[in-house]
Amino acid sequence: MSRQKFIEEAQVVEKEQLNPTYFRIRLNAPRISRHAMAGQFINIRMTHFYDPLLPRPMSIFRRNGDEGWLEVLVRVVGRGSKALSQSEPGDRFTVLGPLGNGFSLPKKLPAVLIGGGTGIAPLVFLASELSKMDVPSMAVFGFRSQSEVCCVEEMRAFCQEVFVATDDGSYGFRGLIPDFFARIAEEKGIDEATLYVCGPVPMMSRIADFSRGKGYDVFLSVEAHMACGFGACVGCAVPRADGKGFVLACVDGPVFNAKEIRLGD
């Protein structure tokens, strides 16, 4: 894993609204993009805005080290994400990264990438990297409704199979991702696999519970508010599975083996 960190004045070079909820923003950040690995994140300080004051942690969605750019996937939920979504080409932000530890290569195949909402962002990056190594993979993505579905075609370019669930059934399977994955695993006889999971805590917790005692290696990418990125603010503490204190998502994670942490506390 790359431990080098850089501060760059990154310029917005592209912005695309994928649907009413999600935006793709491309930043020119040559040093960070060159060293970034799937699962790592960046902190973006919006230099033109003082509210919110703290930088925003964002998973790296895609990157091209040769061309010197990286992308983030923005879902508008608050002031910070709204400000990012309103940025335009030419705007500049102070970006720190790459931060944290990324995904390990799978020891058990296939690789199954399970994401909910903005949790799909690091998994798109991971899927592109696994496809370069010809690692067999499938994706299981979940959204609230059809209006939020995105990145499916991109994933079909990287994965052998892509499955989508929506809470209201307006697209794909109707229901929650853990139930959907359990059904897929049974129908396809997936007895051994490496699961890479990112999304809401209840979703990740249920998948981790379902996987216990089965032939799965499970890695969880924790979505915590990692304000500083260095472990100084201790705002992203996650309980250890053995009950002996905490780990910090920003420096020990954000990717953890499911056996190492306890979610939902």
C-alpha positions in Angstrom: 0.0 0.0 0.0 1.2 3.5 -0.8 1.9 5.5 2.4 2.9 8.7 0.6 0.6 11.6 1.1 0.4 14.8 -1.0 -1.3 18.1 -0.7 -2.4 19.5 -4.1 -4.3 22.5 -5.3 -6.6 20.4 -7.6 -8.5 22.0 -10.4 -11.9 20.7 -11.4 -11.6 19.7 -15.0 -14.9 17.9 -15.6 -18.3 17.6 -13.9 -21.1 15.4 -15.0 -24.6 14.9 -13.4 -25.2 11.2 -13.6 -28.8 11.4 -12.4 -30.9 13.7 -10.1 -28.8 12.6 -7.1 -25.3 11.8 -8.2 -22.5 13.8 -9.7 -19.1 12.7 -11.1 -16.3 15.3 -10.5 -12.9 15.0 -12.1 -9.9 16.7 -10.4 -6.5 17.4 -11.8 -4.2 15.9 -9.1 -1.2 14.3 -10.7 0.7 13.2 -7.6 -2.3 11.8 -5.7 -3.6 10.0 -8.8 -0.3 8.4 -9.5 0.0 6.8 -6.1 -3.7 6.1 -5.3 -4.9 2.5 -4.7 -8.4 1.2 -4.8 -10.1 1.7 -1.4 -8.1 4.8 -0.4 -9.7 8.2 -0.1 -8.9 11.9 -0.2 -9.8 14.9 1.9 -11.2 17.9 0.0 -11.1 21.3 1.5 -13.4 23.6 -0.4 -11.2 26.7 -0.4 -14.0 28.9 -1.7 -16.3 28.0 1.2 -16.1 28.3 5.0 -19.3 26.5 5.8 -18.7 23.6 6.3 -15.3 24.3 7.6 -13.9 20.8 7.8 -12.6 19.0 4.7 -14.8 16.3 3.2 -13.5 12.7 3.0 -14.3 11.2 -0.4 -13.6 7.7 -1.7 -11.5 7.7 -4.9 -14.0 6.7 -7.6 -11.7 6.4 -10.6 -8.2 7.7 -11.5 -5.7 7.8 -14.3 -2.1 8.2 -13.0 -0.7 8.7 -16.5 -3.1 11.6 -17.3 -3.0 12.9 -13.8 -6.6 13.0 -12.8 -8.9 11.3 -10.2 -12.7 11.4 -9.8 -15.1 11.4 -6.9 -18.7 10.4 -6.8 -20.9 12.9 -5.0 -24.3 12.3 -3.6 -26.0 15.5 -2.5 -27.0 15.1 1.1 -25.7 18.2 3.0 -23.9 21.5 2.6 -20.5 20.0 1.8 -21.8 17.7 -0.9 -24.0 20.4 -2.3 -21.1 22.7 -2.6 -19.0 20.1 -4.4 -21.9 19.3 -6.7 -22.1 23.1 -7.6 -18.4 23.3 -8.5 -17.5 24.1 -12.1 -14.5 23.4 -14.3 -11.8 25.8 -13.2 -12.6 25.8 -9.5 -9.8 24.8 -7.3 -9.8 22.8 -4.1 -7.1 21.8 -1.7 -6.8 18.0 -1.7 -4.9 15.7 0.7 -4.2 12.1 -0.3 -4.1 9.3 -0.9 -5.2 8.4 2.6 -5.8 5.2 4.4 -5.3 1.6 3.3 -6.9 0.1 0.3 -8.2 -3.3 -0.7 -6.0 -6.5 -0.7 -6.0 -8.8 -3.6 -8.4 -11.7 -3.3 -7.2 -15.1 -2.2 -10.5 -16.8 -2.8 -12.4 -16.4 -6.1 -14.6 -15.0 -7.4 -14.3 -11.4 -6.1 -17.8 -10.2 -5.2 -18.1 -6.4 -5.0 -21.2 -5.4 -2.9 -22.0 -1.7 -2.6 -24.9 0.5 -1.5 -25.4 4.2 -2.4 -22.1 6.1 -2.5 -20.5 2.9 -1.3 -20.2 1.9 -4.9 -17.5 4.5 -5.5 -14.4 2.6 -4.3 -15.7 -0.6 -5.8 -15.8 0.9 -9.3 -12.1 1.7 -8.8 -11.5 -1.8 -7.5 -13.3 -3.5 -10.4 -11.2 -1.7 -12.9 -8.0 -2.8 -11.2 -9.2 -6.4 -10.9 -10.1 -6.5 -14.6 -6.6 -5.5 -15.5 -5.4 -8.7 -13.7 -8.1 -10.9 -15.2 -9.6 -11.6 -11.7 -13.1 -13.1 -12.1 -15.6 -10.8 -10.4 -19.2 -9.9 -10.0 -20.9 -6.8 -8.6 -24.1 -6.5 -6.5 -25.2 -2.9 -6.2 -28.1 -1.4 -4.3 -30.0 2.0 -4.6 -33.1 3.5 -3.2 -34.9 3.7 -6.6 -34.3 3.6 -10.3 -33.6 7.4 -10.4 -30.4 6.8 -8.3 -29.0 3.9 -10.3 -25.7 4.7 -11.8 -22.3 3.1 -12.9 -24.0 -0.1 -14.0 -22.6 0.0 -17.5 -19.1 0.8 -16.3 -19.2 -2.2 -14.0 -20.4 -4.5 -16.9 -17.2 -3.5 -18.7 -15.1 -4.9 -15.7 -17.2 -7.7 -14.1 -18.5 -10.9 -15.5 -21.9 -10.3 -13.9 -23.6 -7.2 -12.5 -26.8 -7.4 -10.3 -28.8 -4.4 -9.1 -31.4 -4.1 -6.3 -33.6 -1.1 -5.4 -35.5 -0.6 -2.2 -38.8 0.1 -4.1 -38.3 -2.5 -6.9 -38.3 0.2 -9.7 -35.1 -1.4 -11.1 -33.8 -4.9 -10.7 -34.5 -6.9 -7.6 -36.9 -5.4 -5.1 -35.4 -5.4 -1.6 -32.3 -5.0 0.4 -28.8 -5.9 -0.7 -28.1 -8.5 2.0 -31.2 -10.5 1.1 -30.4 -10.1 -2.6 -26.8 -11.4 -2.2 -27.9 -14.3 0.0 -30.3 -15.3 -2.8 -27.6 -15.0 -5.5 -25.1 -17.0 -3.4 -27.6 -19.8 -3.0 -28.7 -19.9 -6.6 -25.2 -19.8 -8.0 -23.7 -22.1 -5.4 -21.1 -19.6 -4.3 -19.4 -21.5 -1.5 -16.1 -19.7 -1.6 -15.4 -16.0 -2.5 -13.8 -12.8 -1.4 -16.4 -10.2 -0.6 -15.6 -6.5 -0.8 -18.4 -4.5 0.9 -19.0 -0.7 1.2 -22.2 1.1 2.1 -24.5 1.8 5.1 -23.5 0.2 8.4 -26.6 -2.0 8.7 -26.0 -3.4 5.2 -22.4 -4.2 5.9 -23.2 -5.7 9.3 -25.8 -8.0 7.9 -23.5 -9.3 5.1 -20.8 -9.9 7.7 -23.2 -11.9 9.9 -24.4 -13.9 6.9 -20.9 -14.7 5.9 -19.8 -16.1 9.3 -19.0 -19.8 9.1 -19.0 -19.8 5.3 -16.0 -20.0 2.9 -15.8 -16.2 2.4 -13.1 -13.7 3.1 -14.9 -10.4 3.9 -13.5 -6.9 3.7 -15.5 -3.9 4.8 -14.8 -0.4 3.6 -16.1 1.8 6.5 -17.8 5.1 5.7 -16.9 7.2 8.7 -16.4 11.0 8.9 -12.6 11.1 8.6 -12.1 14.8 9.1 -8.3 15.0 9.6 -7.1 11.9 7.7 -4.2 11.4 10.2 -5.9 9.9 13.3 -5.5 13.1 15.3 -9.2 14.0 15.7 -10.3 10.4 16.6 -13.6 11.1 15.0 -13.6 7.8 13.0 -13.1 5.3 15.8 -14.5 1.8 15.1 -14.8 -0.8 17.9 -12.4 -3.8 17.7 -14.1 -7.2 17.4 -12.2 -8.5 20.5 -13.5 -5.6 22.6 -10.0 -4.3 23.3 -10.4 -0.7 22.3 -10.8 0.9 18.9 -9.2 1.2 15.5 -9.3 4.4 13.4 -10.9 4.3 10.0 -8.6 6.9 8.5 -5.2 5.3 9.3 -6.0 1.6 10.2 -8.7 1.4 7.5 -11.0 2.4 5.9 -10.8 -1.2 4.7 -10.9 -3.9 7.4 -11.2 -7.6 7.5 -14.7 -8.2 8.9 -13.2 -10.3 11.7 -11.3 -7.3 13.0 -14.1 -4.9 13.8 -17.6 -4.7 15.3 -20.1 -2.6 13.4 -23.3 -1.0 14.7 -22.0 0.2 18.1 
